[in-house]
Amino acid sequence: MNILLVYPKYPNTFWSFKYALSFINKKAAFPPLGLMTVSSMLPEKWNRRLIDLNVEPLLDEQIAWADMVMISAMIVQKDSAIKVIKRCNDLGTKVVAGGPVFTTKFQDFKGVDHFILNEGEVTLPQFIKDVEQGTLKKLYTSGEKPDITNTPIPDWSLINMKEYSSMAIQYSRGCPFNCEFCDIIVMNGRVPRTKTPEQLVSEMQSLLDAKWNGPVFVVDDNFIGNRGTVKKMLPTLIQWQKENKYPFPLITEASTNLADDEQLMQLMSAANFYQVFLGIETPNLDSLKECAKVQNLKGSLIENVKKIQSHGMQVLAGFIVGFDSDTENIFQNQIDFIQEVGVVTAMVGILSALPKTRLWHRLKDEGRLLEDATGENTDGTINFVPKMSKKKLIEGYHTILKSIYNRKQYYKRINTLLKTYNPTVKMKLTKDDVMAFFKSIWKIGIISNSRFQYWKLMTKTFLTKRKSLPVAVSLAIWGIHFEKIMKKMTA
């Protein structure tokens, strides 16, 4: 059996980092972790290849080689997935599909022979059994939430690691919170399930054995969803990092209640976590209550961010406008808040009703749901009838983007970050890093309109916070990407 695993293309978005990746000659930020894990679940006797359309084209000869093409995709990859399905149909190759976009809206996809939905640890073995017995069904689905301690190590052999800026692993699934707009609990439930400490370091070791040398993104829905368990795991990870001379700087996603736990912040810092994404969403308390973002209602969000950054973890954050409770003041309030909190990487989007979420059901019941979500909440698309006029919402959203990614405001946030950020990460300087620095001197420090802000930042950082210089360089490079995306979004 020949299996071709295909990962559809992402559009160029805020999180694609396309323009920043060119500084280090990388093609994509992260590899398709789900498909590499699926590969490890397939029978050893099956031949498998992987094509990530974000780093290489898909050829007809590759489709013709396969007995089946397995596609996994998120909502934002829907258009690319449809094109891949059509090509397979035209060439007469069977299509098997799974992943978030198919799990929530499989009825929308024509030309798929078999759907393997929900979590693969449950539904994939059923499919494999039926392949071998010749009793295949159209749909494989289950509401069971599997024990992920049995999930195998991803098949790193399928990718060329040199094409990516970071690798990815998963420690847990699920989130204990119940935010109205979020589809995490639709997919993975509210009870966080974790791998064992030994399992996690085995995956880290497999990356090291595969000669990876760079950042690793722990792609959990909420890394601290089960704080007690993660605090028991971190000493094992810290010991592994120490024994191996800290090969991997780590990135993850968490909730703002991380700032409530001094011990947890210290442990994460000691484990070499240096970036953490938080869903801050809004400074509007009524909107936080509306969407049940209860974890953001405790204490000062600004002070919480500063606490986390003082422990060596740079905060990246998501923000949303378009809640029913938002008034026309929200746009300036978001700008002021983002500037004051000093979150440089601030991803602001318009509220989107993702399929099967509580928000989606509520808006459907209220007759306010208009169309499917694009999955890309920075594209200015509104898929429901907002309480505020659509025109004012889009105009206000564009005002936020133009303001926070204005060069002056952007560099001002970098300086605000560096006041509270205490770099503790152990990170080896690579050839890519050196190359990126020299490219930044030319592309930003010499030929761009940001050269004055660039040199002012570099000089100040070198003289006053030298350890933060790599962060300053990275954020200056990211600024090029964010500015281009902003101009595209507001055109």
Phi, psi and omega in degrees: 000124177259122182243124175254115178268125185236129177250113184296167186278141171276144168290165178283108186233181176308315186271000179285333181055027185307310185287333176283323182297333180296337179291335181242015177057041174251155183258335181210157182284315185222150177278167180282085185301319182300314181292325178292328177288319176302317180304320181289345178269346182283155178303140183301329183285347178280136174277140179218145175227157179232133174239117174260109184294351177278349179234343180204157180282159175261123183261151178300324181297327179290319177295318181295329179295328190277143167282327178217143171253122178258123182244135172232138184204155170263172185303320184295343180262009187304312184298318179293320179299318179299319179295319179296316180301316180298318179298320179294318178300316181297329182264000175077023179260134182295145182243130175241129187230143177205181182103175189306313185294327179280325181298321183269335186219043185298334181296339183280352187252119176263151176090004176267127182282321183217133175255127174247098190259175178062217187267128189298334179299336180263311190273331181294317177301326178296318179296313181300317179301317181289329174300312184290333180264354180071032183235044186295142177249165179288322190230130174237116183214154180198142176271001181293137176257103189287159172285115185274007174289348178261002181288130184284165175292136179302152181273088183293341184294344185281346185240161170263104186300336182293346180279348189244150179274337180215155169261170183223141171222166180235132177257323183217166173228145177100163181214136183285346183273169188226049182299133190300325187270355191266137180261006179299313183288337174295318182280309194241001174083173183260358178255106182298131176250135186238157170277166178283157176304319180295323179295317181296314181290335174295321178292320176299316181296324179296325176292318179296319179295332179276008176072024176286140180219088182172190182295152175233127180264116174276103197273031183296152174301316176206101186305328182257024180303323174242087188298322181299316181291319182292327178290333175283331181282321190303322177301325177293318178294319178300316180297318179296314179302315182296315181296330182257016176062040174051066182288333188237118164286139190245146178234147175203180175243139181213186176248161188294343178290359170305324183293344180280347190241095182299317181298318181295318178298319179295319179295316180296320177297317180293333179277000176082028169285130182233351175220141177218131177268132177238143171271088180282320173074297188196149172277355181279108184298325179296323179289324176297319178293319181302317183266007178063033176275064189296331182293342180265001182267353183264119177075187181271124178298324180295314180292325178297317178297316180298321178300312182297317182291332177291344177264016174087010180246111178290130181271124167256146187213154175255143179228151184225139168237156179113006175294155178301328182279352181287134171256181181292349176285344188299329185292312177291325178297319177296315179302310182298318182295313181299320179293319182290320183287337176075028173277107185289312180272083184253107180268106181257130179225165173274139179311136180229137179270099180283149185305136173072001177287167177298324178297315180301314180294318181296312181294326177296316179296328181274359181071027184250358181279130185254314187200178178290150175288148177277344183081000181237093191277015172248012182268003177077007179281137177241118185255022176210170178273109182282159176292319174285154178297143181302320181298314180293324180295313180292317179297317179295321178298314178298325177298318178299309182300315181295330181281307187287338177254015163294137187305316182299313181293322181297311180292330176297321178293323177301316180295323176296317177301312187294342178291324183252344183285128180242091186297122178239355186295141174259110187222127179281138177283125182252171175299323178298320180296315180296317179298318180297320180297313181291325175295323180295324178300316182285307188285332181249315186282345183239308190259356183259165177284357179265007189300323180296312180296322181299307184290327176297316179295312183297318181294312181297316181295318180298322185277330187246330182218067189301326180296338181270003184300317177300325178293317180299318179295314181300315183291327175297319178293315178302325181302326177298315180296310183299321180295318180293320177294319178302315181295323178293318182292326185262002182297000000 
